[in-house]
Amino acid sequence: MFSGSQRLAFAGPQRLVRSTRLSQHAPLGFLLTTRVRFSVRLQSTSAATAIEKKADTISVLGTTYSTDEWTNATPTILEKTGRNLLHQHSHPLAILKELIFKEFPEFAHYDNISPVVSTYQNFDSLGFSEDHPGRSATDTYYINQKTLLRTHTSAHQLQLLAAGKQKDDQLLRLAKNRAAAPMNERFLVAADVYRRDEIDASHYPVFHQMEGVCTFSRAEVQDQLRQKALKDAGSGAHGAEAAASQQEGSVAKLSDTTEIGKDNPVQPEHTAEEAAFVAEHMKKMMNNMVVQILTKAVAAQKSTNDVASKEGRPEFPVRWIDAFFPFTSPSWEMEVFFQGEWLEICGCGVMKQSIMDDAGMSDRIGWAFGFGLERLAMLLFGIPDIRLFWSTDPRFTDQFAPDRINTFKQFSRHPACTKDVSFWLPTSDEFHENDLMDLVRETAGDLVEGVKLIDSFAHPKSGKTSRCYRINYCSMDRNVTNEEINAIQDHVRELMVNRLGVALR
């Protein structure tokens, strides 16, 4: 659901980004930029993909859909919809999913909702503006104009809240523990989500998020506030002191200097006291969950008896920062310091009251969060490359077992093969980097390890812009030959001309 101050959903993402486009493991926020409409070029010389053939229909998980000018979901992406990594009990993502489910026993648990959603569910129900960049086909995989592959688990927020209110048994029975929250007042959703994005060790066009929603009746909140006021008056306790005591002895060093104010405001429908109560409840639950996960990560590392574990117990600084998301206010992100940089792992906030109203729950108030599961799993299991989650290599898959946390033991890294491609940007057509990333990934699959812009300049006379990207090819399970990569690179270059309209240099 949430992630990234320039992004689409809370969860997680997969990176910390401050650009105007959406990011993956992102939780949600965004800048409102002019929407770039995506026009698919039909080229007879291009690869035989669903986009280029422009078939009248495509099939997703056994259901047939009509295509139109918005259709850009590629065969490589559609193939991922049936992999169901969260249902493979010995897979690291499935292990993490169950670990988080156990931390929230009073929430209904969902992990089997189809990734095909409507544009209304994914955007309109959450208050995304018509010109929001997340709607662009440069960021989202469309099946057709009205149907897409969800970009965040938040797409099911209103749907599941309304299902509880309306007693929609078709949806409610999908919960693994329906009795825990039979009216869906509290629920978790774990699912695969899809975004067109950059290529590197922490980004993949398909990843997984965990959405959490918790609601309270307004009367319950007022009662809790009265009890808290009486307790605080009697004890003189301060929240900061309590938070500090909870951190003592933990591997997660929590820091929260955020304040609710004009830059991160309370909604007009809520009182400041209500918003503060909901935010405090949310942060406490999320802090506890992250502490549990990071503690297990350290325990797994120690069990390997490796060099790092002998150097003393590692610590994970964790901080809260203000954020903006279309469907929460006030809003925050949680980041963890890992391998020299702050990584966003979740986005969250007090739910927009309009969502509660649309669900028929105007008498309730709630919070929501979204975690990127890959980010947390990489921390928990020590997995260095996001592509490994999709590997069927026994050297990877055989290292894990249900309900067991262990540190991944890397196998031999195969030599990389680097290729550069330079080109002039088209003068009449819009170029978007995500189109290039998708083209490279569709051509090379998981042989591509990273694509990075290494040079850009404008010609002083012609005014044309040149860019140079470095493509790093590296297989996770075998050696690649220069001849093999040359053939792939030649195909990439051809498609760049035919599909993106660039002029190679």
Steps between C-alpha positions, in 0.01 A plus 500: 500500500733772603856588424712784380410863517476503124329169472191306479426277790613457854664180496763466426686543278808439407689823522530852615425736214437869476420528130166593350416145399374219711718240648461147600518400847366810547242581713305764332552865480528709191560822330220602270661529162353510155395155400702362213282291276665196354461419133611153396684485171407212276810392313515191283870466573455504876501197727189283493348630822138542591538876467649493152266239360214693657270203531135578560509312831748384762460240772591552865459214747252328272280803435490669160505879471459733202803711412515865394754779452586488873602134499867466595518189720769283343516119483791499746293689754182301444693177555586618852134523601484124543821444698335547842822539699301582814343153491831312475542421869880472492548822304651791699211730409243245617695446823505877563130528416411241763732666752313831458161328509595357839579849628141604425282211626190717539503611135334314211773361270470507119762365257301375201333801336543528121750765379259616228315810621309790351644849463230607746630259765864586444469878472157663528389323818813632671471859387770506231453807281436463129847639418686291756818351344418157639222469244744532211571189296869578547452396863214249490432174315161537333290215367273762350396853592264386775694197624857459625737297713482655847786733582444472875301296748313819593282426199304262725455739791150631421397165351572307821361764735175508303490119490494492878225759521291335229575145620631402157567132561677451166781725617487435874546127458839563336638591843717225648374577851162657446397467864776739611323801345174381343396852393843591361549778755866394496676314221832424333541444127814335361526501121710540188501849347626628166681818396713605207821616663877516489728196496746435781563261789204628704238561228287258303180563300316248718536516876288439808335718758328457833209736559365560848175675591365552850183693587336614823155631577507872578338421836777252582766759420337758727479245780868407456597868505315554830670199657841611374451851639418358843796265491745770390373737765560238767842377388653808337651272233631652182470332162865564411620330819274202438624468144861514615445224754347277232812536287744394769679179407350490150700461177264757344594850609177690449496873439186712456521878498193553280214722605144535377459855371425719202752316279354162598148598596208349681196453275210741555276203589726403794594668824869537582452262793341232280778522241769485768339193660473313169857593399642390835321165479626445145862591573510280807382196307736566211798562729434170678478314170823644362684431826387137484612462139841664546562303819436178311733619223780547753431163659519334158828676427649383829396144431720496190802569721646723230753781529237771535340331800836486679536877475216559744127537469405723206254780550241628255417870529132549418345843452161654432468786251206708377348401166208568269258242362168565323300280737644580845554814706709544702746261332841354577770270365722262691861457390777268613873567458645204312826460308581869521167651396153569630254257345131570509312194616152632554254786471202562722258748648153583625254388233311764305153516649352505150604135460321409822193692383499322162517166682195591706710537816472871578482418870854359494854636466809301404862468397669316218853393416679325217828306514715385213563134581811466282674779690432336835584152370836622368576626852361192672670237284802697375398468133712740286310504169124528453513273193581208727144495632392376156780246464423129468869410550515232774803676646256775596170320556647218709641741758160581650231312688160599645505688832880517500712816480852457371757716326538435129837353405613647173615269227757589237440828326529459126692752292310804378495630145456876459371675190443871439243648265500867393221674313333829415160552658210532254401857429130447448415213734513485877779278634456342839773302671252238620423412137869422449515296820198296396643442153833374639333276755259356243793419272760377750280375783686434824835506320497877548637603838485876464443789260651835595521841336872588481501804271265766365568818305334746261664580166584873498395551137219255430356511851448124485550302821725197518491232766720202575382207711716220636331161495649241732422140404567235762330165552436377852554133414736469202772664296390708204704529183591820325339367181173432682492848653597664171195343337275625779656845487451519123133415550469765772651761269264405218195524727614836635489639147173335402305542823649802670586703191857582607797547266797285597841660516 
